[in-house]
Amino acid sequence: MPFWQGKRVLITGHTGFKGAWLSHVLLSLGADVHGMALAAEDSLGIYKQTDLDALLSSSSLTDIRDRDATTRRIADVKPDILFHLAAQALVPDSYNDPSTCIETNVAGTAHVLDAARTCGADRIAVINVTSDKCYLNLEKGVPFREGDPLGGHDPYSASKASADIIGSSFRSSFGRAFQYDVANARAGNVIGGGDWAARRLVPDLVRAHMQSEQTVLRRPNAVRPWQHVLEPVWGYIALAEELWQNPSDAASDWNFGPDADDTRTVEEVAGLLLSRLGSTQGARVEAESFGEAEHLSLDVSKAKAKLNWRPVWSIETALEVTADWYAEVLRGADMTAVTQAQIQRYLSAPQANGVRIDP
């Protein structure tokens, strides 16, 4: 895409699951990509398995809780576009250590947005990535729209609602006076190759399969807006382009999630993936020790209408390519090539025609 050729982009959290996929997609579009994040925690993650550092223009180990280090890094890069994905991303960890979750997701977001505002770039567009869990969930079973109230009954959800509010406050407080535009992006549950986080459904399923063990399901009836990681990543990219070209319209809040018929229970997704992996061990249910919403779904009509974005892969295709990615790891394949091939498969689909693609 000509828009991205040579665009100077900084991604916070580029060593994470979603940040690494975003980095690869932007590189494939010709962007000048820079990263800042904590060190990748697991040597089996997509960041290390695809040797992403060698492909980036620069990367730095920067903790967004450190205001001075964050300010220096963003000033060094002076990006045209900043994708803020660095976060404490796991609900169980927010229960075990709520202070770190809040410091990272709330104070860290404020540090990033303030550093972007003052970095000296002639103009900057910021995609502030939060979560579908930012909404005040009263378990009504209806999809959340962008104007619905925010809130959180657990530390993680509260931190994401706060990060979202901070993004909106920076947008309204500084905005065009500084050639500084902020959009909040809220996505559903993502799956895909290269995620090895603990106590997350797909990595847990893959690990159990690799070890010929039975999978543990903690909330089998919980409903989530499952989508392949490339779906929200492409949404963020479409939003960034629109924010750059039409800031008065795009500097707002946006949902990215699957179509309604791909909002499935944990048990349904587990069964589909185990079948694709060829697992014969099955799954057992164990009670969860912490509270979490039972039902989450998103209304994505705004992104469809205004960004020409829509889900491309059905849940079945998403699980197929996810299982294939992990299978290639076990075969010792070149995972950079595998990742790039999956990106090209996604980008070659007729995304804008409104038809889900199942190649």
PLY file of the C-alpha trace (Angstrom):
ply
format ascii 1.0
element vertex 359
property float x
property float y
property float z
element edge 358
property int vertex1
property int vertex2
end_header
0.00 0.00 0.00
1.55 3.35 -1.05
0.35 5.08 2.14
2.68 3.01 4.31
5.79 3.17 2.15
8.42 4.85 4.32
5.97 5.88 7.06
7.88 6.14 10.34
6.04 3.91 12.80
6.70 3.16 16.46
5.03 0.19 18.16
5.01 -0.08 21.94
4.79 -3.71 22.99
6.33 -5.01 19.77
7.70 -8.08 21.55
4.19 -9.20 22.51
1.85 -11.48 20.60
-0.24 -8.84 18.87
2.61 -6.32 18.59
4.85 -8.78 16.75
2.13 -9.63 14.22
1.48 -5.91 13.69
5.21 -5.37 13.12
5.33 -8.09 10.47
2.29 -6.73 8.64
3.62 -3.16 8.59
7.00 -4.39 7.35
5.21 -6.20 4.52
3.54 -2.88 3.62
6.88 -1.05 3.41
6.71 0.92 6.65
9.81 2.06 8.57
9.08 0.15 11.80
10.59 0.80 15.23
9.77 -0.92 18.52
9.90 -0.37 22.26
8.90 -2.98 24.81
9.97 -5.21 27.63
12.05 -8.23 26.70
10.04 -11.10 25.24
9.26 -13.44 28.12
9.19 -16.74 26.30
11.72 -17.99 23.78
8.90 -19.75 21.92
6.95 -16.56 21.21
6.43 -15.19 17.71
8.84 -12.30 18.36
11.83 -14.59 18.87
10.72 -17.40 16.59
10.60 -14.98 13.66
13.78 -13.05 14.62
11.82 -9.81 14.41
14.64 -7.64 15.78
16.67 -8.25 12.64
13.84 -6.87 10.50
13.07 -3.68 12.43
14.77 -0.34 11.87
15.38 -0.13 15.63
14.12 -1.59 18.87
14.68 -0.80 22.53
13.94 -2.40 25.87
11.78 0.25 27.50
9.36 -0.10 30.40
6.47 2.32 29.88
6.19 2.68 33.66
9.48 4.59 33.41
8.35 8.02 32.27
11.80 9.41 31.45
12.87 6.36 29.42
9.57 6.36 27.55
9.90 10.05 26.76
13.47 9.62 25.48
12.61 6.67 23.26
9.62 8.31 21.60
11.57 11.54 21.10
14.41 9.58 19.48
12.07 7.98 16.93
9.69 10.94 16.33
7.17 8.66 14.62
4.50 9.70 12.18
2.24 7.03 13.64
2.43 5.37 17.05
0.63 2.15 17.92
0.39 1.79 21.69
0.04 -1.91 22.54
2.38 -2.28 25.54
0.28 -3.54 28.44
-0.20 -6.08 31.19
-2.54 -8.24 29.15
-3.65 -11.15 31.36
-6.67 -11.11 33.68
-5.20 -13.67 36.16
-2.04 -11.58 36.54
-4.16 -8.54 37.38
-5.59 -10.44 40.34
-2.18 -11.62 41.50
-0.56 -8.20 41.15
-3.15 -5.44 40.65
-0.70 -2.61 41.33
1.62 -3.57 38.47
-1.37 -4.00 36.17
-2.62 -0.50 36.98
0.84 1.09 36.85
1.44 -0.42 33.41
-1.96 0.03 31.80
-2.95 3.35 33.34
0.20 5.31 34.24
2.10 3.69 31.36
-0.54 4.78 28.86
-0.39 8.35 30.19
3.42 8.30 29.84
3.21 7.12 26.22
0.52 9.60 25.20
2.27 12.53 26.88
5.62 11.58 25.34
3.97 11.35 21.91
2.50 14.81 22.37
5.86 16.36 23.25
8.26 14.30 21.12
8.92 17.05 18.57
7.28 15.35 15.58
5.65 17.77 13.15
2.54 15.65 13.37
1.66 12.38 15.05
-1.28 9.96 14.98
-1.70 7.58 17.94
-3.70 4.35 18.02
-4.33 3.64 21.70
-5.12 -0.08 21.86
-7.29 -1.03 24.82
-9.72 -3.98 25.05
-13.32 -5.13 24.78
-13.10 -5.52 28.55
-13.11 -1.73 28.96
-16.93 -1.74 28.86
-19.09 -1.81 31.99
-20.33 -5.37 31.65
-23.72 -5.94 33.27
-24.06 -9.36 31.56
-27.01 -8.33 29.38
-25.79 -10.51 26.52
-25.92 -7.75 23.89
-22.98 -6.50 21.80
-21.21 -3.43 23.12
-21.27 -0.28 20.99
-18.62 2.44 21.15
-20.84 4.84 23.10
-21.67 2.37 25.89
-20.46 3.13 29.44
-16.96 2.06 30.44
-16.08 0.33 33.69
-14.50 -2.71 35.26
-15.37 -5.24 37.95
-11.80 -6.63 38.07
-8.38 -4.91 38.08
-7.63 -5.70 34.44
-10.96 -4.41 33.12
-10.74 -1.32 35.30
-7.23 -0.60 34.02
-8.36 -0.92 30.40
-11.36 1.35 30.96
-9.00 3.86 32.55
-6.53 3.64 29.66
-9.37 4.27 27.25
-10.57 7.32 29.20
-7.02 8.65 29.30
-6.80 8.33 25.53
-10.03 10.28 25.11
-8.89 12.95 27.56
-5.59 13.53 25.73
-7.49 13.71 22.45
-9.93 16.34 23.71
-7.36 18.28 25.74
-4.59 18.60 23.14
-5.84 17.32 19.79
-5.37 19.41 16.71
-3.63 22.27 18.51
-0.54 20.06 18.58
-1.14 18.20 15.28
-1.73 15.28 17.61
-4.61 12.84 17.05
-5.64 9.90 19.23
-8.05 7.05 18.47
-8.99 4.29 20.92
-9.16 0.76 19.48
-11.06 -1.96 21.35
-10.67 -5.53 20.14
-12.04 -8.89 21.17
-10.19 -12.09 22.07
-7.42 -12.83 19.59
-5.98 -16.17 18.55
-3.13 -17.08 16.22
0.27 -18.67 15.99
3.04 -17.58 18.33
1.04 -16.96 21.49
2.51 -18.86 24.43
1.03 -16.88 27.33
0.09 -18.87 30.42
-3.60 -19.40 31.23
-4.76 -18.36 27.78
-6.99 -20.80 25.93
-5.11 -21.50 22.68
-1.60 -21.71 24.19
-2.95 -23.97 26.93
-4.55 -26.23 24.32
-1.38 -26.39 22.22
0.87 -27.11 25.20
-1.43 -29.89 26.41
-1.47 -31.42 22.92
2.32 -31.27 22.62
2.65 -33.03 25.98
-0.15 -35.54 25.25
-2.08 -34.25 28.25
-5.72 -33.48 28.81
-6.62 -29.80 28.42
-8.13 -27.90 31.34
-11.08 -25.61 30.59
-11.84 -23.12 33.36
-14.87 -21.31 31.97
-16.31 -23.60 29.26
-19.55 -21.65 28.83
-17.97 -18.19 28.66
-18.76 -16.44 25.36
-16.05 -14.36 23.69
-15.63 -12.47 20.38
-12.89 -14.75 19.01
-10.91 -13.56 15.98
-7.58 -14.26 14.35
-4.94 -11.75 15.42
-4.69 -10.39 11.87
-8.27 -9.13 12.04
-7.73 -6.43 14.71
-4.20 -5.79 13.44
-5.63 -4.90 10.05
-8.28 -2.85 11.83
-5.60 -0.85 13.64
-3.81 -0.26 10.33
-7.00 0.88 8.58
-7.78 3.15 11.53
-4.29 4.68 11.54
-4.54 5.48 7.85
-7.94 7.08 8.32
-6.72 8.99 11.39
-3.85 10.42 9.35
-6.03 11.38 6.39
-9.30 12.35 8.12
-8.51 13.10 11.77
-11.72 14.97 12.51
-13.73 11.82 11.77
-11.36 9.10 12.94
-10.19 10.56 16.26
-12.75 8.63 18.29
-13.42 5.13 19.64
-13.58 1.94 17.55
-14.56 -1.71 18.04
-12.92 -4.58 16.14
-14.43 -8.04 16.52
-15.95 -10.96 14.62
-19.36 -11.24 13.05
-22.08 -12.39 15.44
-22.02 -16.03 14.33
-18.33 -16.32 15.22
-18.89 -15.31 18.84
-18.47 -18.74 20.46
-18.08 -20.36 23.85
-14.72 -21.45 25.22
-15.81 -25.09 24.94
-16.75 -24.71 21.27
-13.43 -23.08 20.35
-11.49 -25.69 22.30
-13.26 -28.52 20.51
-12.59 -27.02 17.07
-8.89 -26.47 17.76
-8.31 -29.86 19.38
-9.92 -31.48 16.36
-7.66 -29.52 14.01
-4.60 -30.48 16.07
-5.62 -34.12 15.97
-5.69 -34.37 19.75
-7.27 -37.45 21.29
-6.87 -36.38 24.93
-10.04 -34.28 25.22
-10.60 -31.71 27.97
-11.79 -31.50 31.55
-13.37 -28.63 33.43
-11.88 -27.05 36.54
-13.46 -24.16 38.44
-11.82 -20.76 37.99
-10.49 -19.04 41.11
-11.18 -15.46 40.00
-14.13 -13.56 38.62
-14.51 -12.62 34.95
-17.43 -11.67 32.73
-19.32 -14.61 31.26
-20.43 -12.92 28.03
-18.59 -10.45 25.78
-19.42 -9.39 22.23
-18.82 -6.27 20.14
-20.84 -4.31 17.62
-18.44 -3.54 14.77
-20.85 -1.75 12.45
-18.98 1.56 12.83
-15.67 0.11 11.57
-17.48 -1.63 8.71
-19.24 1.54 7.61
-16.47 4.09 8.06
-13.19 2.18 7.65
-14.29 -0.37 5.05
-12.97 -2.95 7.51
-14.72 -6.23 8.20
-13.83 -9.70 9.49
-12.29 -11.80 6.73
-11.67 -15.24 8.25
-14.37 -17.30 9.95
-13.55 -18.87 13.30
-12.98 -22.18 11.51
-10.35 -20.66 9.20
-8.79 -18.73 12.08
-8.34 -21.96 14.04
-7.04 -23.76 10.95
-4.23 -21.27 10.32
-3.49 -21.08 14.04
-3.07 -24.85 14.31
-0.98 -24.86 11.14
1.39 -22.25 12.57
2.09 -24.34 15.67
2.48 -27.48 13.54
5.17 -25.71 11.53
7.02 -24.92 14.76
7.10 -28.62 15.60
8.44 -29.36 12.10
11.29 -26.89 12.60
10.15 -24.60 9.77
11.36 -21.07 9.06
8.72 -19.28 11.11
9.40 -15.88 9.54
8.48 -17.39 6.17
5.43 -19.15 7.66
4.25 -15.91 9.29
4.72 -13.91 6.12
2.87 -16.55 4.09
-0.11 -16.37 6.47
-0.10 -12.58 6.23
-0.12 -12.76 2.44
-2.95 -15.29 2.53
-4.95 -12.90 4.67
-4.14 -9.78 2.63
-4.93 -11.52 -0.67
-8.51 -12.21 0.38
-11.15 -9.84 -1.05
-11.57 -8.20 2.33
-13.68 -5.24 1.30
-16.49 -7.19 -0.33
-18.19 -8.13 2.93
-17.85 -11.89 2.38
-15.96 -13.99 4.91
-13.24 -15.96 3.19
-12.59 -19.64 3.89
-9.80 -20.63 1.45
0 1
1 2
2 3
3 4
4 5
5 6
6 7
7 8
8 9
9 10
10 11
11 12
12 13
13 14
14 15
15 16
16 17
17 18
18 19
19 20
20 21
21 22
22 23
23 24
24 25
25 26
26 27
27 28
28 29
29 30
30 31
31 32
32 33
33 34
34 35
35 36
36 37
37 38
38 39
39 40
40 41
41 42
42 43
43 44
44 45
45 46
46 47
47 48
48 49
49 50
50 51
51 52
52 53
53 54
54 55
55 56
56 57
57 58
58 59
59 60
60 61
61 62
62 63
63 64
64 65
65 66
66 67
67 68
68 69
69 70
70 71
71 72
72 73
73 74
74 75
75 76
76 77
77 78
78 79
79 80
80 81
81 82
82 83
83 84
84 85
85 86
86 87
87 88
88 89
89 90
90 91
91 92
92 93
93 94
94 95
95 96
96 97
97 98
98 99
99 100
100 101
101 102
102 103
103 104
104 105
105 106
106 107
107 108
108 109
109 110
110 111
111 112
112 113
113 114
114 115
115 116
116 117
117 118
118 119
119 120
120 121
121 122
122 123
123 124
124 125
125 126
126 127
127 128
128 129
129 130
130 131
131 132
132 133
133 134
134 135
135 136
136 137
137 138
138 139
139 140
140 141
141 142
142 143
143 144
144 145
145 146
146 147
147 148
148 149
149 150
150 151
151 152
152 153
153 154
154 155
155 156
156 157
157 158
158 159
159 160
160 161
161 162
162 163
163 164
164 165
165 166
166 167
167 168
168 169
169 170
170 171
171 172
172 173
173 174
174 175
175 176
176 177
177 178
178 179
179 180
180 181
181 182
182 183
183 184
184 185
185 186
186 187
187 188
188 189
189 190
190 191
191 192
192 193
193 194
194 195
195 196
196 197
197 198
198 199
199 200
200 201
201 202
202 203
203 204
204 205
205 206
206 207
207 208
208 209
209 210
210 211
211 212
212 213
213 214
214 215
215 216
216 217
217 218
218 219
219 220
220 221
221 222
222 223
223 224
224 225
225 226
226 227
227 228
228 229
229 230
230 231
231 232
232 233
233 234
234 235
235 236
236 237
237 238
238 239
239 240
240 241
241 242
242 243
243 244
244 245
245 246
246 247
247 248
248 249
249 250
250 251
251 252
252 253
253 254
254 255
255 256
256 257
257 258
258 259
259 260
260 261
261 262
262 263
263 264
264 265
265 266
266 267
267 268
268 269
269 270
270 271
271 272
272 273
273 274
274 275
275 276
276 277
277 278
278 279
279 280
280 281
281 282
282 283
283 284
284 285
285 286
286 287
287 288
288 289
289 290
290 291
291 292
292 293
293 294
294 295
295 296
296 297
297 298
298 299
299 300
300 301
301 302
302 303
303 304
304 305
305 306
306 307
307 308
308 309
309 310
310 311
311 312
312 313
313 314
314 315
315 316
316 317
317 318
318 319
319 320
320 321
321 322
322 323
323 324
324 325
325 326
326 327
327 328
328 329
329 330
330 331
331 332
332 333
333 334
334 335
335 336
336 337
337 338
338 339
339 340
340 341
341 342
342 343
343 344
344 345
345 346
346 347
347 348
348 349
349 350
350 351
351 352
352 353
353 354
354 355
355 356
356 357
357 358
